[in-house]
Amino acid sequence: MDIFSKKQKKISTNNVNPVTSLPEVIEQLAKSKDFKQSKAINELTNTSFQVSFISTLIDNKIIQKDLMPYLLYGKFHTLKDLKYLIPSRECHISSDPADIEEKLMTGCMMIRIDPNDKTVALLPAAAEVGREISPSEVEFTVGGPKESFVEAIEKNLNLIRIRLPIKELVIDEVLVGTLTKTRVAIIYIDGLTRMQDVNTITQRIKDIHFDQIQDSSFIEEMIADNKNSPFPQLLNSERPLKVITSLTEGKVAAIVDGSPFAIMGPSSIMSFFSSAEDYLMNWIVASFIRLLRIIGVVGSIFATPMYVAILTYHPQIIPKDLLPALISSRQHVPFPPFLEALFLEITIELLREAGARLPTKVGQTIGIVGGIVLGTASVEAGLTSNVLLILVSIAALASFTTPVYKISTTIRLIRFPFLLSAQLWGFLGIAVNSCIILAHLIQLKSLGRPYLEPLYPPRLTDLKDSFIRFPFYYERLRPGYLQSEKPVRFQSKKPKKYKDIDE
């Protein structure tokens, strides 16, 4: 159990009154207009019964077509008879007030023969509300499957089940949130995934004491090893293909009801630069794109800090052929390089936020027109140089090459400390800041595993799918840092050589 859970246990999470009796449950629910109660009589046995349900949670078609005809014209005398009366619905009989409340809140219809009886029958009639499976919007790819997760946990689990039709696929459920009681599904492959990882993530989720869980990001933050780190420590994705790939590698996945994103772990920093599309194209092309992605991210971090450091402290390293262009671009700028770069960086971030929060068509217009107008106007007004404008624009584009959005926000954030250190100490400040970030990454962990694997500690066998992607026939072993119970994917066999027809 981690420190976060121990601190949370000191705080009382009993935000609502505990359930003591069935009349109290009905009395509390009756305060809402959507709680319906009605009486009916069975025509065969002349048995009267009372029906209660929450109208906003049930499907009227299920009640009218699948339940009420059996209750009105079927033969039953007791609640136990209902178990055999309705074949398409599982009847649950209970006398526990807390259990009855939970079933009513999940879309069940309650049946009582005697209004004073504490034992009731509960029949599921929940309405399915939610959007249909649609193409991925955040992790868009040119090739491969297009479908993505939705907010309904049953549909998400179905997308995984139909692509992993094996009996070893285990799905465990946990309820989290004292008020929302959100369902969280923990998924792993039995006999392949290391059980220590399964137990770790299960225990951390069970130890969460919070009143509401609305998205998988809540779970991701609360079970992270270092909650004060800007770097995401668990991989998230809305694509079933990526989740299945992670499961077959030996990772654990978690899906939260109401969230279209799944979280996976343990994760290393290199997994945030790997796209599902890398495995859908030739390994040479995929390796080139992955290297381009990594170089672009590193360049986006150091582009503007290097500009500020060179112009402030190290102008002697500027090539003589480039010096006149820099002088002419800055001769009308009244601000030092630091303020000039800070102004442009903040402007870019404002354009990003405005484009992301506005409707799609309006956001695209604001991003394109705003960037062109503000960039041109700032250069003509002498507020910034055109050289820096080009650098900031390239850095902004490079930061979006990462397949995972959360790591791109981290890259955007850490540029500002680098910018400040470059203004204070030049190249020395950039070097010191780099050492601080590197030291932080070295001690960072994901579910107890080093975050920099396979770079630190070095694992040469795992480098085949890090900076570059080797061909599939070299992927005989699963990632070593996951310590899978079945480390071998397949047995390598040398292909037989056949003579050409002309030989």
Secondary structure, DSSP 8 states (H G I E B T S, - for coil): --HHHHHHHTS----S-----HHHHHHHHTTSTTEEEEEEE-TTT--EEEEEEETTTB-HHIIIIIIHHHHHHS--SSGGGHHHH-TTS--EEE--HHHHHHHHHTTEEEEESSTT-S-EEEEE-B---S----B-SSS--SSS--B---S-HHHHHHHHHTTS--TTEEEEEEEE-TTT-EEEEEEEETTTS-HHHHHHHHHHHHT---S---SHHHHHHHT-S-TT-SS--SEEES-HHHHHHHHHHT-EEEEETT-S-EEEES--GGGGG--GGGGSS-HHHHHHHHHHHHHHHHHHHHHHHHHHHHHHT-GGGS-TTTHHHHHHHHTT--S-HHHHHHHHHHHHHHHHHHHHHS-HHHHHHHHHHHHHHHHHHHHHTTSS-HHHHHHHHHHHHHHTTSSSHHHHHHHHHHHHHHHHHHHHHTHHHHHHHHHHHHHHHHH-EETTEETTTTTTTT-GGGGGBTTSB--GGG--B--GGG--SS-B------------TT-
